[in-house]
Amino acid sequence: MMKEKIISFCNSIGLDTVGVIPCRTFEELRGFYQERQEKKLQNEFEENDIEKRINPAHYMEDGKSIISIAFPYVDDEEEQENGFSIYTKRYDYHRVVHGYLDQVCEYIQSLGGNAEGFVDSNTLPERYIAYLAGVGFIGRNNMIITEKYGSYVFLGEIITDLDLGAEDSRMIGEISLHKECGDCSRCYGECPTKSINANRKNPNICLSYLTQKKEISDQEIGLLKGNVFGCDFCQLKCPYNEMAGKSPIPEFQTLSYMNEDAKVYAEMDNKYFKEKMSKTSCGWRGKNVLRRNAILKLHKQGEDVTSYLGDSEYINEYIRRLTNKEK
């Protein structure tokens, strides 16, 4: 069958966590997205048009199947705690994942089908699709958690006009039961901003999101906890990650220069950023946001950051705010 052939091809290039569902309108998500908009929980990175979020047809009118693939990213290298989330310490996953998706799409085309790959920057409900496809379950921390690699995965999708005879393997009502988590709620206790808790999940105060914002308030500065980009608190204590398998994807080996002390990133110039940081998964946010967060980390550690005053008014403004608060 076509489905088995495609999954076998994915396995042959190192992708062993794959699922397939019908390409359909996810009408059951409409109320969820409407409530998020009404409660102002939606952020600037999300698609505002709910129809585009629940109906993949705007990408491929004759799409019949969606293939969901998990891309594990943790390797055997030692990770130095320097304020960067684990996922940022390797090559930009957008490019890496797209490279693999392109290979799968080419294979589907050789079978006579049309196919288009997606990663991150799209309107698809990626975690929900992965859940329905059996790639993983959605944990209390709101992340997709796979059996083999825990939550240390990126997600990619392929829409194809081939009917692969797949069916949804789960129901939306099961998500909130968190059956796979059992009685465990470690992530609630680990979350520094209480973005996730037993009552409500608010991604707009997630520490990872705060590190990505171009403008942050004094209150948000106080919440950063020394993070330069991203946040792993809810993942580091998750039982499913304690025995997570290592990634077979060579492009996700740790980049040595991503384990440097925060001072290196606070001082970086355009040349350093372009040659190194721009190749990573946090490079898209630009040099100044990364420099700002590194300087905030150093300040939190008790260092005098006035030496970083310079030509960037953006950086200078944050340093002035830090020093004025101390007076």
N, C-alpha and C positions, 0 to 999 in steps of 0.2 A: 504493500500500500504506500501511497505517496507520503503519508504522515511518518511512517516508519523509516522511509528512505531519507527524509529531511532530518529527522532526529539522529539517524545513524551518521549522516554527514556532519552534523553539529558535533557529535561525539568524536569524529575523526580529526577535528581541528581543536580539540580540547575543551569543548563546551558540553558539560555533562549534566546540566540542570536546566531542562527544557520542558515546556508545556505548550499546549495548543487549545484554543477555544474558538467558537464561532465569532465571526466579525458581526457585531450587532449593536443596536442602540442600548446603552446601559441605563434604561429608564429608571431603574431602581435607585440610581444615584442622584436623580434630579432634586429630590427633597433635601438631600444632604448638602448639595452645593447651594441651594437656595437659602438654607439656614445659615450657612457659613457667610454668605453675602449679607444677610440681614443682621447678623451679629458682628459684622465687620472683622471677621477672622481671615478673610482673604487678603493676600499680600500682592505686591506689585509684580512678582514673578509668575503669578497665576493668570490663566486665560479668564477673561471676564465673561465671555459668551458661553453660557451653560450648554447650549446646543452643541457647540464644538467639543465640549468636554465629554459629553455622553454619547456622541454619535461619530464614529470614526469614518463615516462615509465621505466626509469632506476631504479626506486624504485619498481615498480610492472608492469611487462610486460602486464598483462591482466587487469590492473586497468580500471574501467569504470566510477567511480564517485569519486569526491573529496568533503568531508564534511569540511566546514570551521566553526570554533567555536570561539566566542569571550569570553575571561575570564576576567571579571571586577575585579579590584584589590583595589579600594579605599574603606575604611571602615569609621566608625564614629569617630575613634580616632583622636585627635588633632595632626597635623603634625608640629613639630618644624623645623624651617628653620635652618639647620645646614650644608648645602652644599650637602646633599644627595637627589637625586631625589626621589619622592614619591614611585615609583615602587621598589626601592631598600630596602625599610623599612619593608619588609615582607619576608617570607620564599622564597627561590629560586624558581622562577616561572617555570623553566625548570622541576624540580621534581614534583611540584604541578600539572602543566598542564598535564605532562605525566601520572600522576596517574589517572586523569579523562579520558584522552584519552584511557588509557588501559581498563577502565571500558566500554567505548563505543565500543572499538574493540572487547571485549569479548561478548558484546551483539550482535554485527554484526555476530560474529562467531556462536552464538546460532541460528541465522537466516539462517545459511548455507553459509555465505560469508567469504572471507579472508579480513583482514584489517590491516593497519599499520598506527601508529600515528606519527606525527611530530610536533616539536616545535622549532622555532628559528634556530637551527644549522642544516639547510638543504638547498637545492638548490631551493626550491619552491618559486615562487613570491607571498609570503604570503598575502601582502596587496592587490595585484591585484586580487588574488583569492577571498579574502573576499569581495572586491568591486563587482566582477562579481556575487557572490553568494547573494548579497543583505544584507550582514552582516553590512555594513556601507558604507560610501563614503570616498574618499580620499580628504582631505581638502587642503587648500593653504599651510599648514604647512607640507604637505607630509605624514601626519599620517592618519590612518584609524579612522574615527569618527562614532560612533554608535549613534542611536537615544536615547537609554536609558542610556548609560553609558559614553557618550562623547568619548574622545580619551583615557580614562583611562582603557585600555584593553590590554591583551596579546592575541595573536592569536595562534591557534592550528589547525592542519589539519589531516584528516584521508583519506587515499586512500583505496578504496575497489573495489573488482571485481564484486560487485553487481551493476546492472544497475538500478539506482534509478529514472530514467526518468526525470532528471533535465535538465534545460536549463540555459545558461547564462542570467542573468536578466538585464545586462547593456552592453554598448559598450565602447571600449577604448577611442574613440573620445570625450566622454562626460567628461572625467576626467579633462581635461584642462579648461573646462568651469566653474568649481567650482560653479555650480548652487546652491548647498546647502549653500555655504558660502555667496552668494549674494554679496553685496558691502563690506562686512567685510574683512579687511586685517590687523587686529590687530596683528596677529602673525608676520607679516613682521617687524612691528615697535618694537616688543618685542625681536626678535632674536638678541642677543648681538654680534654675529659674522657675521650677514647677510648671514648665510648659506642658509636661505630661503629669497627670494625677488621676485619682480615682473618679473625679467628677467631670473633668473636661480637658480636652487637648487643645492647646493654643499655640500653633506653630510660630505666631508672630512675636513670641517672647522666647522662642528656642534660642539657646546660646549660639548655635551654628548660624542661624539667621541674623542675629545681632552682629556677628563678625563680618557679615557680608554687606551690611547697610552702609551707604556712603555717608550718611549723617546720623549720628547717635547722640542721645541726650546724656546729661551728666548721670542720670539714674542708670541708663544703659551701660555707661562706662563702668559703673560700679558692679555691674552684673557679669562683666567679661571674664572674671576669674583667671586672667592671664592667657586667655585663648587668643591666638593670632588669626587662625582661620579654621572654622569648623568646630565640632564638639563630639567627643566620644564617651562622655560620662555614662549614658544609658546603655552603651554597648559593652563597655569594659567589664561590667559586673554581670552581664547576662549569662546564665548557665549554658545557653546554646553556643556561646562564643568561646567558652573555656576549652573546648575540644574541636574548634573550627578547623577544617582542613585548609591546607595551604594552596594558593592559587597555582594552577598549571599554566597560566598565561604569562609568558616571559616578559611582555611589555609592562607588567605590573610589578617588576622588581623595584625595591626601594631605591630612590635616588639619594646618594650619599650627601649631597649638598642640602637636602631637605631635613637633615638632622643637626644642623648648625645651631649655635646659640642665638637667641632672639636679637642680640646686638648686630649680628650680620645682616639681618633683614631690616633693622631700624636704620642702618647706614647705607643700604644698597642704592646704587645709582642706576641710571637708565640701562647702561651696558650690562650690569649684573642681572637686572630684571629681564631684559630681552633674551640674554643667552641662557638663563636658567629658569627663572620663575615663570616666564611666559609659556613654558612647555608643560607646566603642571596643571592640575585640576583647579587650582586657585588663581592661576594667572589671569583668567578672564576678568577678574575684578580690578585689575590694574595695580600699579606700583604703590600709589599713595595710600590706599586703604590698607594694604599689607604693612607698609611702613608705620602708619598710624597705630595699628593694633600691636605691632612689635614694640613701639615706643610706650604704649599704654601698659604692656606687660612689664617692661623694664621699670616703669614708674611704680607699678604695683609691688615690684621686688625691692623698692626703696632706693632706686638709682636716680641720680640727678639727670633729667632729660633735657635741660635747657641747652645742652651742647648740640642738640639736634635741630635747633632753630636755624633756618636757612632761607633758601629762595622760594620754598613752597608755602604759600599763605595758608593752604589747606592744613598742612602739618603744623604750622606756627599757631594757628587758631586753637588747635587741640592742646598744644603745649601750654599756651597762655591760660586756657581753662583749667588745666591741671595745677599750674602754679598759683593761680588766683584762689583756688579752693583751699590751698594750704596756708594762705595769709590770714 
